[in-house]
Amino acid sequence: MAAEPQPKALTRKPLLLHKVEGSQEVVNMAAIVPKEDGVISVSEDRTVRVWLKRDSGQYWPSIYHAMPSPCSCMSFNPETRRLSIGLDNGTISEFILSEDYNKMTLVKSYQAHQSRVMMILFVLEMEWVLSTGQDKHFTWHCSESGQRLGGYRTNAGACGLQFDVETRHVFVGDHSGQVTILKLEQESCSLVTTFKGHTGGVTALCWDPIHRVLFSGSSDHSIIMWDIGGRKGTAIELQGHNDKVQSLSYAHHTRQLISCGADGGIVVWNMDVERQETPEWLDSDSCQKCDQPFFWNFKQMWDSKKIGLRQHHCRKCGKAVCGKCSSKRSSIPLMGFEFEVRVCDSCHESITDEERAPTATFHDSKHNIVHVHFDATRGWLLTSGTDKVIKLWDMTPVVS
């Protein structure tokens, strides 16, 4: 369901700290280097760059490394300084960065997929490298030997990938809109379950291991919060983007979700509130408020000698209603609707000003964001976009 026009940004705004420019093509992924004034980026122009802040205040590449194919994704582990890079040709190459971040040494490369690598995760505890590709496969390899340990065929190419160390569950979100949960062993995997709530493809996943909640972003402009650990099967919708959601990050210490999209929006969601599921839309041949027939209900139109009306749905109660009985609009933040949506007249009267209080803040990054990385220790957010620019933001005024 497409998002309607979003509300104006609130007064608390991120502060733009730096712009890092110089890539010749889209920066597909980038990460803030912990405890350093540095950024690692991989780009469609086939380059891997490590940018360090100089005395001039500008970021300049301390490492500029050309790969044999466009770089589609990366995973960086600060403890080991291991950098895993996924390429358009299906290869994953692993490097170790020097302590001063001025040199990178190739450790190994292996053919993980038959086509573009979409996402990589390095799991230090298991010494595994997990990856998804356009070849509709999820695979995992031993990071020490480079040996392929196993794989699983997905419905479609997968952009979303998350892993829970405690249970060894992997979450894979694909372009068909489905999320698959697998249980991984050393050399085998088993299907746990699949679920689908999006009308478009899953573009990003984010996992909260503490509250055992999975967030999925989609090309349908929405985010869904899935209660995995509670086993209640609840799915909470969050509607706040006007274009596809392309990346998610989670601030565990404040329980705030950061979502970014092709609309340039940075949305910070407060997840430390008791949210409500949106109701399923009810089916009816006539308005469930005034009993006027809908336009396909020929019998009732003939019997009542009335012209059929167009069907709508109240976002709060889910009832099928006509336009006259749902002439009002309201935001319903606890249901994820931060902007005004259609509600029936009776629901509109029942919503209090307190219930309309926003639970998210909206900010314009002024570029089409393809990836975000949040450094919770400093409160910095990195965004990379199709404009080939990396931006560093101080999120302290917002994420606190």
Stockholm file with secondary structure:
# STOCKHOLM 1.0

chainA/1-400         MAAEPQPKALTRKPLLLHKVEGSQEVVNMAAIVPKEDGVISVSEDRTVRVWLKRDSGQYWPSIYHAMPSPCSCMSFNPETRRLSIGLDNGTISEFILSEDYNKMTLVKSYQAHQSRVMMILFVLEMEWVLSTGQDKHFTWHCSESGQRLGGYRTNAGACGLQFDVETRHVFVGDHSGQVTILKLEQESCSLVTTFKGHTGGVTALCWDPIHRVLFSGSSDHSIIMWDIGGRKGTAIELQGHNDKVQSLSYAHHTRQLISCGADGGIVVWNMDVERQETPEWLDSDSCQKCDQPFFWNFKQMWDSKKIGLRQHHCRKCGKAVCGKCSSKRSSIPLMGFEFEVRVCDSCHESITDEERAPTATFHDSKHNIVHVHFDATRGWLLTSGTDKVIKLWDMTPVVS
#=GR chainA/1-400 SS CCCCCCCCCCSCCCEEEEEECCCSSCEEEEEEETTTTEEEEEETTSEEEEEEECTTSCEEEEEEEECSSCEEEEEEETTTTEEEEEETTSEEEEEEECTTSSCEEEEEEEECCSSCEEEEEEETTTTEEEEEETTSEEEEEETTTCCEEEEEECSSCEEEEEEETTTTEEEEEETTSEEEEEEECSSCEEEEEEEECCSSCEEEEEEETTTTEEEEEETTSEEEEEESTTCSCCEEEEECCSSCEEEEEEETTTTEEEEEETTCEEEEEECSSCCCCCCCCCCCSBCTTTCCBBTTCHHHHHHHTCCCBCCEECTTTCCEECSGGGCEEEEEGGGTEEEEEEECHHHHHHCCTTTTSCSEEEEECSSCEEEEEEETTTTEEEEEETTSCEEEEECTTTCC
#=GC SS_cons         CCCCCCCCCCSCCCEEEEEECCCSSCEEEEEEETTTTEEEEEETTSEEEEEEECTTSCEEEEEEEECSSCEEEEEEETTTTEEEEEETTSEEEEEEECTTSSCEEEEEEEECCSSCEEEEEEETTTTEEEEEETTSEEEEEETTTCCEEEEEECSSCEEEEEEETTTTEEEEEETTSEEEEEEECSSCEEEEEEEECCSSCEEEEEEETTTTEEEEEETTSEEEEEESTTCSCCEEEEECCSSCEEEEEEETTTTEEEEEETTCEEEEEECSSCCCCCCCCCCCSBCTTTCCBBTTCHHHHHHHTCCCBCCEECTTTCCEECSGGGCEEEEEGGGTEEEEEEECHHHHHHCCTTTTSCSEEEEECSSCEEEEEEETTTTEEEEEETTSCEEEEECTTTCC
//
